[in-house]
Amino acid sequence: METLDTLARHRGPRGEVVLRRRRETGGDVEELIVNGIFAMDSTDTWTERRLAEVALTGSRPRRVLVGGLGLGYTAAELLAADVEHLDVVEIEDCLVEWAYAGLTPTLAAVAADPRVALHTADVVAVLTGRQPPDGPWDAIVLDVDNGPDFLIHGTNAGLYSPASLAAAYDRLAAGGTMAIWCQGPAANLLAALRRLSPSAQPHAFTRVRDGRTLEYVIYTVARGELAAAAVEQECGP
């Protein structure tokens, strides 16, 4: 018999955030509902973990920035890859509080890891240098909503603007990678990333859930070491 328990609820300026636990025969499932929109659950966290894997492909970043805490699975995967420092930027202060309170095992583990710094901030303000923490980062991983074509908050559209993407790209260390999770293809986002670097590319994959085949895409762009060095030399120390 299935039951649904509300672990925590918060009403803020961007709407309501609800953390729930669904008890099923096969085990407990955690759910996150943001602004009335299903954000994610723990039934299948493969896509969240895959985001971390794609961001780390071919390198072992020392410093990583994650935009969007969610239920903590992307951050947990990065920590399992032995990053040295992880900045997690989350606009909803309640999610950070719930992580410190240990309301789910994964959030508790992320908050307790000494390599992690949890920041309540707008990731756009961080990437444009208006709020701490400061870069550069060896990888920037963005999962603040479902991509530019399915926003949880309308104001998140600013993250995908050419100016914000360029600011994020500039905060990558030489050889660093930025990875952005989307619920499906986003041609305009890919075009904007390719204007930053020809290294931009989509990583498409499918998952079957509740009888439906879903296509997800992670977009990446890498900052070449020569290009990054040229920018730093031009800008000066």
C-alpha positions, 0 to 999 in steps of 0.5 A: 500500500502506497503512502505519501508523507510531507517531510518539509514545506516552504513558501517563499518569494518564488512559490512553494517548495515541498519535500515528500517521501512516498512509501512503496512496496519496493522502498521509499521514494523522495520527491521534490516539488518546486513552484507546483512543478515536479522537479525530481524524485529518487526513483531513477537518479541516473540522469543526475549522476550522468550529468556529473560523469559527463562534466568530469569526462577526461579530467579530474577537476579539483574545484567544481561549481554545481548550480542547483542542489536538488536532492543532492545526487549530482553533488554526491556523484561528484564527491564520489569522483574525489573532487577536492572542493565542491561549491553548491549554489542553491537559490532556495534557502530551505533546501540548504537548511533541509540538507543540514537538517539531514532530511534525506540520507543523500542531502545529509551526506552532501552537507556533512562532507568537509569538501562541500560549501553550500551557498544560498545564492542565485547562480546567475549572480555567482557566475557574473561575479555579483555574489560569492563564491568566486571562480575559476572552477575546473567544471561548472555543472548546471541543473537549476531546472529542466532547461531553457524550454521548460523553466521551473521559474520564469526568471531562470531564463536569464541563465541561458542568455548569451551574457550569462553563458559567456560569464560562466564560460569565462569562469572556467579554468583552463581546460575546464568544462561546463555541463548543462542538463536539459529535459530535451533538445535545445537548439538555441542553447547549443547555438549559443554555446557554439558561439563561445567555443566550437567544442560545444556539443550535445550528449543525448540519451534516453530513459524509459520511465512508467512506460514512456521513453524520455530523451534527455540532453546534456550540453557541454562546452570546454575552455581550451587551455590556449584560449584561456591563457590568451584571455588571462594574458589580455586581461592581466593579473 
